Amino acid sequence: LRRYCELVAMFDDFDTNDDQRVNLKEFKAACAQLDDWGVRIHYPEQEFSKLDTQSTGEVHFGDFADYVIGQQLAAEPCNAADELEAGTVARREASGGGVMKSGRPMKSAAKSSFRRGRTGAIDWALIAERLPYGRSKVEQERRKELFSLIDVNGNGYISLAETDKGLRDILKLEEIFDCKPAIMRAFQAAKDAHKNSKARLGADFVTKPEFRILLEYLRLYFELFVMFDRMDDDNDRRINEAEFLAHAKQLKTWGVKCTDFAAEFKKMDTNSGGQVLFDEFCHWAIPQNLDLEDDDDN
């Protein structure tokens, strides 16, 4: 009875227009309060669709109560240390002072030649926030929720198609969604991360232990493709020696330590075809730990 009364009071708080129903706008506004009650919601649109079992765009109390009970809601705030960490991360990102894998502060985005047909700068801070591949408890919770949202079949595996769709519909990262070479490279590398896995379909799909790696690789290969694209002056998805040499100064700002760029190009051009594809560029670039001058982790 006490729990029921608590749920009624919570629902009434969310129902700002007093129509005994909660719509998506009200639900989004209530996420902070739900977080205080122990239910952390990172993807409100998807969670609301679970609540809205009749697809009416509104949630009645019965559906809300079923959802809360299913989440085993407790009437106490979640762990204070987690709250402090989450609040610190949110404030840091809001002020543009976030950190990524290297622990180095974010820097402001600069205009990029990537995004054919798009204008404006790549929002590296947004990409960092939406790909939770860190090892904090908060990011672990987000990954668990995100995996279940992308794994639409609920079979414990993520396919390339599900990855592609998740980038567009759940993570809403149009920049990466449009960068198919980066998605393909990241997926192929991540699914082979645990080659000794006994999972039935593990060799062809990304499993739960590999999901964190997939998110990190999506970030890595996207950055590499931005570099590749900036040197691809004729937009043919290949880099020739003349293009590579023309961008020698820029390559140095990305961290290339080289005095003979013509010889370096020959190292990269493993089949001696006179053109370097994205795959060849990645094999050459990753060991050098290159870093864009305008992204968020340098």
Contacts in CASP RR format, 6 or more apart in sequence:
PFRMAT RR
TARGET T0000
AUTHOR 0000-0000-0000
METHOD contacts of the structure
MODEL  1
LRRYCELVAMFDDFDTNDDQRVNLKEFKAACAQLDDWGVRIHYPEQEFSK
LDTQSTGEVHFGDFADYVIGQQLAAEPCNAADELEAGTVARREASGGGVM
KSGRPMKSAAKSSFRRGRTGAIDWALIAERLPYGRSKVEQERRKELFSLI
DVNGNGYISLAETDKGLRDILKLEEIFDCKPAIMRAFQAAKDAHKNSKAR
LGADFVTKPEFRILLEYLRLYFELFVMFDRMDDDNDRRINEAEFLAHAKQ
LKTWGVKCTDFAAEFKKMDTNSGGQVLFDEFCHWAIPQNLDLEDDDDN
3 69 0 8 1.000
3 75 0 8 1.000
4 65 0 8 1.000
6 75 0 8 1.000
7 61 0 8 1.000
7 64 0 8 1.000
7 65 0 8 1.000
7 68 0 8 1.000
8 61 0 8 1.000
10 33 0 8 1.000
10 37 0 8 1.000
10 68 0 8 1.000
11 22 0 8 1.000
11 61 0 8 1.000
11 64 0 8 1.000
11 65 0 8 1.000
13 30 0 8 1.000
13 33 0 8 1.000
14 22 0 8 1.000
14 26 0 8 1.000
14 27 0 8 1.000
14 29 0 8 1.000
14 30 0 8 1.000
14 33 0 8 1.000
14 64 0 8 1.000
15 21 0 8 1.000
15 22 0 8 1.000
15 26 0 8 1.000
16 26 0 8 1.000
16 29 0 8 1.000
17 26 0 8 1.000
20 60 0 8 1.000
20 61 0 8 1.000
21 58 0 8 1.000
21 59 0 8 1.000
21 60 0 8 1.000
22 30 0 8 1.000
22 58 0 8 1.000
22 59 0 8 1.000
22 64 0 8 1.000
23 57 0 8 1.000
23 58 0 8 1.000
23 59 0 8 1.000
24 44 0 8 1.000
24 45 0 8 1.000
24 48 0 8 1.000
24 57 0 8 1.000
27 44 0 8 1.000
27 47 0 8 1.000
27 48 0 8 1.000
27 51 0 8 1.000
27 59 0 8 1.000
28 44 0 8 1.000
28 48 0 8 1.000
31 41 0 8 1.000
31 44 0 8 1.000
34 40 0 8 1.000
34 41 0 8 1.000
35 41 0 8 1.000
35 78 0 8 1.000
36 77 0 8 1.000
36 78 0 8 1.000
37 73 0 8 1.000
37 74 0 8 1.000
37 75 0 8 1.000
37 76 0 8 1.000
37 77 0 8 1.000
38 73 0 8 1.000
38 74 0 8 1.000
38 76 0 8 1.000
38 77 0 8 1.000
38 78 0 8 1.000
39 68 0 8 1.000
39 71 0 8 1.000
39 73 0 8 1.000
40 78 0 8 1.000
40 141 0 8 1.000
41 47 0 8 1.000
42 142 0 8 1.000
42 145 0 8 1.000
42 146 0 8 1.000
43 145 0 8 1.000
43 146 0 8 1.000
43 149 0 8 1.000
43 170 0 8 1.000
46 149 0 8 1.000
46 170 0 8 1.000
48 57 0 8 1.000
48 59 0 8 1.000
49 55 0 8 1.000
50 67 0 8 1.000
51 59 0 8 1.000
51 63 0 8 1.000
51 64 0 8 1.000
51 67 0 8 1.000
52 58 0 8 1.000
52 59 0 8 1.000
52 63 0 8 1.000
53 63 0 8 1.000
54 63 0 8 1.000
77 83 0 8 1.000
79 137 0 8 1.000
82 137 0 8 1.000
82 138 0 8 1.000
85 136 0 8 1.000
85 137 0 8 1.000
85 138 0 8 1.000
86 138 0 8 1.000
89 98 0 8 1.000
89 138 0 8 1.000
92 98 0 8 1.000
92 99 0 8 1.000
93 125 0 8 1.000
93 128 0 8 1.000
93 129 0 8 1.000
96 106 0 8 1.000
96 108 0 8 1.000
96 125 0 8 1.000
97 105 0 8 1.000
97 106 0 8 1.000
98 105 0 8 1.000
98 106 0 8 1.000
98 125 0 8 1.000
98 128 0 8 1.000
98 296 0 8 1.000
99 105 0 8 1.000
99 106 0 8 1.000
99 297 0 8 1.000
100 106 0 8 1.000
100 128 0 8 1.000
100 219 0 8 1.000
100 296 0 8 1.000
100 297 0 8 1.000
101 133 0 8 1.000
101 134 0 8 1.000
101 216 0 8 1.000
101 297 0 8 1.000
102 297 0 8 1.000
102 298 0 8 1.000
103 297 0 8 1.000
104 297 0 8 1.000
104 298 0 8 1.000
106 124 0 8 1.000
106 125 0 8 1.000
106 128 0 8 1.000
106 296 0 8 1.000
106 297 0 8 1.000
107 294 0 8 1.000
107 295 0 8 1.000
107 296 0 8 1.000
107 298 0 8 1.000
108 294 0 8 1.000
109 121 0 8 1.000
109 122 0 8 1.000
109 123 0 8 1.000
109 124 0 8 1.000
109 125 0 8 1.000
109 294 0 8 1.000
109 295 0 8 1.000
109 296 0 8 1.000
110 121 0 8 1.000
110 293 0 8 1.000
110 294 0 8 1.000
111 120 0 8 1.000
111 121 0 8 1.000
111 294 0 8 1.000
112 120 0 8 1.000
112 121 0 8 1.000
112 122 0 8 1.000
112 226 0 8 1.000
112 230 0 8 1.000
112 294 0 8 1.000
113 229 0 8 1.000
113 230 0 8 1.000
114 122 0 8 1.000
114 175 0 8 1.000
114 179 0 8 1.000
114 225 0 8 1.000
114 226 0 8 1.000
114 229 0 8 1.000
114 230 0 8 1.000
115 122 0 8 1.000
115 175 0 8 1.000
115 178 0 8 1.000
116 235 0 8 1.000
121 294 0 8 1.000
122 175 0 8 1.000
122 226 0 8 1.000
122 294 0 8 1.000
122 295 0 8 1.000
123 175 0 8 1.000
124 294 0 8 1.000
124 295 0 8 1.000
124 296 0 8 1.000
125 296 0 8 1.000
126 173 0 8 1.000
127 173 0 8 1.000
127 175 0 8 1.000
127 176 0 8 1.000
127 219 0 8 1.000
127 222 0 8 1.000
127 296 0 8 1.000
128 219 0 8 1.000
128 296 0 8 1.000
128 297 0 8 1.000
130 171 0 8 1.000
130 172 0 8 1.000
130 173 0 8 1.000
131 171 0 8 1.000
131 173 0 8 1.000
131 215 0 8 1.000
131 216 0 8 1.000
131 218 0 8 1.000
131 219 0 8 1.000
132 138 0 8 1.000
132 139 0 8 1.000
132 142 0 8 1.000
132 143 0 8 1.000
132 146 0 8 1.000
132 215 0 8 1.000
133 139 0 8 1.000
133 143 0 8 1.000
133 212 0 8 1.000
133 213 0 8 1.000
133 215 0 8 1.000
133 216 0 8 1.000
133 219 0 8 1.000
134 212 0 8 1.000
134 216 0 8 1.000
143 211 0 8 1.000
143 212 0 8 1.000
143 215 0 8 1.000
146 170 0 8 1.000
146 171 0 8 1.000
146 211 0 8 1.000
147 156 0 8 1.000
147 158 0 8 1.000
147 208 0 8 1.000
147 211 0 8 1.000
148 154 0 8 1.000
149 166 0 8 1.000
149 170 0 8 1.000
150 158 0 8 1.000
150 162 0 8 1.000
150 163 0 8 1.000
150 165 0 8 1.000
150 166 0 8 1.000
150 170 0 8 1.000
151 157 0 8 1.000
151 158 0 8 1.000
151 162 0 8 1.000
152 162 0 8 1.000
152 165 0 8 1.000
153 162 0 8 1.000
155 201 0 8 1.000
156 207 0 8 1.000
156 208 0 8 1.000
157 199 0 8 1.000
157 201 0 8 1.000
157 202 0 8 1.000
157 205 0 8 1.000
157 206 0 8 1.000
157 207 0 8 1.000
158 205 0 8 1.000
158 206 0 8 1.000
158 207 0 8 1.000
158 211 0 8 1.000
158 214 0 8 1.000
159 205 0 8 1.000
159 206 0 8 1.000
160 183 0 8 1.000
160 184 0 8 1.000
160 187 0 8 1.000
163 183 0 8 1.000
163 187 0 8 1.000
163 206 0 8 1.000
163 214 0 8 1.000
164 177 0 8 1.000
164 180 0 8 1.000
164 183 0 8 1.000
167 173 0 8 1.000
167 176 0 8 1.000
167 177 0 8 1.000
167 183 0 8 1.000
167 218 0 8 1.000
168 174 0 8 1.000
168 177 0 8 1.000
175 222 0 8 1.000
176 182 0 8 1.000
176 183 0 8 1.000
176 218 0 8 1.000
176 222 0 8 1.000
177 183 0 8 1.000
179 222 0 8 1.000
179 225 0 8 1.000
181 221 0 8 1.000
181 225 0 8 1.000
181 237 0 8 1.000
181 278 0 8 1.000
182 218 0 8 1.000
182 221 0 8 1.000
182 222 0 8 1.000
182 224 0 8 1.000
182 225 0 8 1.000
183 218 0 8 1.000
183 221 0 8 1.000
185 217 0 8 1.000
185 221 0 8 1.000
185 278 0 8 1.000
185 279 0 8 1.000
185 282 0 8 1.000
186 214 0 8 1.000
186 217 0 8 1.000
186 218 0 8 1.000
186 220 0 8 1.000
186 221 0 8 1.000
186 222 0 8 1.000
187 206 0 8 1.000
187 214 0 8 1.000
187 217 0 8 1.000
189 213 0 8 1.000
189 217 0 8 1.000
189 221 0 8 1.000
190 206 0 8 1.000
190 210 0 8 1.000
190 211 0 8 1.000
190 213 0 8 1.000
190 214 0 8 1.000
190 217 0 8 1.000
191 202 0 8 1.000
191 203 0 8 1.000
191 204 0 8 1.000
191 205 0 8 1.000
191 206 0 8 1.000
191 207 0 8 1.000
191 210 0 8 1.000
191 214 0 8 1.000
192 203 0 8 1.000
193 209 0 8 1.000
193 210 0 8 1.000
193 213 0 8 1.000
194 202 0 8 1.000
194 207 0 8 1.000
194 209 0 8 1.000
194 210 0 8 1.000
195 203 0 8 1.000
197 203 0 8 1.000
197 207 0 8 1.000
197 209 0 8 1.000
199 207 0 8 1.000
206 214 0 8 1.000
220 286 0 8 1.000
221 282 0 8 1.000
223 291 0 8 1.000
223 292 0 8 1.000
223 295 0 8 1.000
224 278 0 8 1.000
224 281 0 8 1.000
224 282 0 8 1.000
224 285 0 8 1.000
224 286 0 8 1.000
224 290 0 8 1.000
225 278 0 8 1.000
226 292 0 8 1.000
226 295 0 8 1.000
227 254 0 8 1.000
227 281 0 8 1.000
227 285 0 8 1.000
227 290 0 8 1.000
227 292 0 8 1.000
228 239 0 8 1.000
228 278 0 8 1.000
228 281 0 8 1.000
230 247 0 8 1.000
230 250 0 8 1.000
231 239 0 8 1.000
231 243 0 8 1.000
231 244 0 8 1.000
231 246 0 8 1.000
231 247 0 8 1.000
231 250 0 8 1.000
232 238 0 8 1.000
232 239 0 8 1.000
232 243 0 8 1.000
233 243 0 8 1.000
233 246 0 8 1.000
234 243 0 8 1.000
237 277 0 8 1.000
237 278 0 8 1.000
238 275 0 8 1.000
238 276 0 8 1.000
238 277 0 8 1.000
239 275 0 8 1.000
239 276 0 8 1.000
239 281 0 8 1.000
240 274 0 8 1.000
240 275 0 8 1.000
240 276 0 8 1.000
241 262 0 8 1.000
241 265 0 8 1.000
241 269 0 8 1.000
241 274 0 8 1.000
244 251 0 8 1.000
244 261 0 8 1.000
244 264 0 8 1.000
244 265 0 8 1.000
244 268 0 8 1.000
244 276 0 8 1.000
245 261 0 8 1.000
245 262 0 8 1.000
245 265 0 8 1.000
248 258 0 8 1.000
248 261 0 8 1.000
251 258 0 8 1.000
251 261 0 8 1.000
252 258 0 8 1.000
253 293 0 8 1.000
254 290 0 8 1.000
254 291 0 8 1.000
254 292 0 8 1.000
254 293 0 8 1.000
255 288 0 8 1.000
255 289 0 8 1.000
255 290 0 8 1.000
255 291 0 8 1.000
256 264 0 8 1.000
256 288 0 8 1.000
256 290 0 8 1.000
257 288 0 8 1.000
258 264 0 8 1.000
265 276 0 8 1.000
266 272 0 8 1.000
267 284 0 8 1.000
268 276 0 8 1.000
268 280 0 8 1.000
268 281 0 8 1.000
268 283 0 8 1.000
268 284 0 8 1.000
269 275 0 8 1.000
269 276 0 8 1.000
269 280 0 8 1.000
270 280 0 8 1.000
270 283 0 8 1.000
271 280 0 8 1.000
276 284 0 8 1.000
291 297 0 8 1.000
291 298 0 8 1.000
292 298 0 8 1.000
END
